[in-house]
Amino acid sequence: MQVSVENVSELGRRMTITVEDANIEQAVQERLKSIRPQVKMAGFRPGKVPLKMVAQTHGPSARREVIDNLVQESMREAFTQEEVNPAGPPHIDSMDEEGEKFIYTLNYEVFPEVADIKLDDITLEKTVAEVTDEDVDKMIETLREQRLTWDPLKRGAKEEDGVTIDFVGKIDGEEFQGGKGQDVLLELGAGRMLPEFEEQLMGKKAGQEVKVNLTFPDDYRAENLQGKKAEFDVTIKQVAKKKLPKLDKEFAALCGVEAGVAALKKEVRANMERELATALKSLNKRRAMDMLAEKNELALPEAPVEREAEFLAEQAKNNLRGQGVNVEGIPFDIENFKPNAENRVKLSLLIGKIISDNEIKPDEDRVKQAIDNIAASYEDADEVVNYYMNNQEKLSEIQMTVVEDMVVEWIFDHVKVEESTSTFSDVVNAVSN
């Protein structure tokens, strides 16, 4: 077998493969003989159909099968011989038979050669933060808010009161979609409804019926309502004030902690510290990866970028499906996902280079610690640990995460680091947005 390779672009290659002793006709005849016993044809007993007639009906498919097997086998051998790792499926350009020879050409892309990654003259920001007593107190207040009740009032409604209403909205005397509700609890001043709507409920008491008139803003989220004047018939069913639960042992038990308020605060702090550590790791990793991609230019093969864009598009569809959205009929242009896909493929190549050059391997202790951290938020931590340790796919995911963390640490070790101090809430919000 003879193999020649030529460059057709920076990453594009054309390979010509010549199989000198292909013997295609002989292979086709052998294939026809092998299938002859299974061929059924009227007037002949099974296995007695003349080979010539078998060739007439099955010859073209037998030839395709022989050539396909020949191409696949010789292509694998050629790629091994030339030490080629194509970036995507090769595309066969031409095929030709010359006597016993079989000659074909194929086009493919290769991955770029990644140059040594040098970060000597780069300054990278690294955020640090800690959970304060004030942060814990705020979180406790959030837990109380989540478990508040409402005490009915006889007086008129004021800001921060909860008003339970029925309402029907009309535009030009006609009800419109989304303009109707029953037993809706509205906290005045919380911004759930338009300010113009809430203002006209101030001072109103339970049992009153109110006509609320407003004009939807020109930038209202529902385009069909933008700038429209509407009238709402509103029935005030209840006016109530918040009643937060007392911060006591009973409240702690309600939150799943039986040992009292001090134990509750200790557990809340531990949970917040785990959340902060994860958020800091994510935020600083994002900065390191953004810098790595920005400072290293690479020509990228089209095939893996296309695959990654298709994956991101499918991921977006699944996210919408998870929110109850029917994605059928919604156009998903793959081109919109290409920039993100290109960045992910580039980072994969750069991270692979750092891992290879520095022989980075998952540290067993760190893998175990990562699994323990995940398990800590579950009631039966041991069961979660066993699940990860005995599930090779899940264990591999954790190992890869640890390796990526080690790559990020390598990056910070090779740049000038400027620390910036932040707060729990700012860090968590930065990661979630």
Buried (B, 14 or more C-beta within 10 A) or exposed (E): BEBEBEEEEEBBBBBBBBBEEBBBEEBBBEBBEEEBEEBEEEEEEEEEBEEEBBBEEBBEEBBEBBBEEBBEEBBEBBBEEEEBEBBBEBEEEEBEBEEEBBBBBBBBBBBBEBEEBEBEEBEBEBBEBEBEEEBBEBBBEEBBEEEEEBEEBEEBBBEEBBBBBBBBBBBEEEEBEEBBBEEBEBBBBEEEBBEBBBBBBBEBBBEBEBEBEBBBEEEBEEEEBEEBEBBBBBBBBBBBBBEEBEBEBEBBEBBEBEEBBEEBBBBBBEBBBBBBBBBBBBBBBEBBBEBBBEBBEBEBBBBBBBBBBBEBBEEBBEEBEEEEEEEEEEEBEEEEBBEEBBBBBBBEBBBEBBBEEEEBEBBEEBBBEBBEEBBEEEEEBEEBBEBBBEEEEBBEEBBEBBBBBBBBBBBBEBBEBEEEEBBBEEBBEBBEE
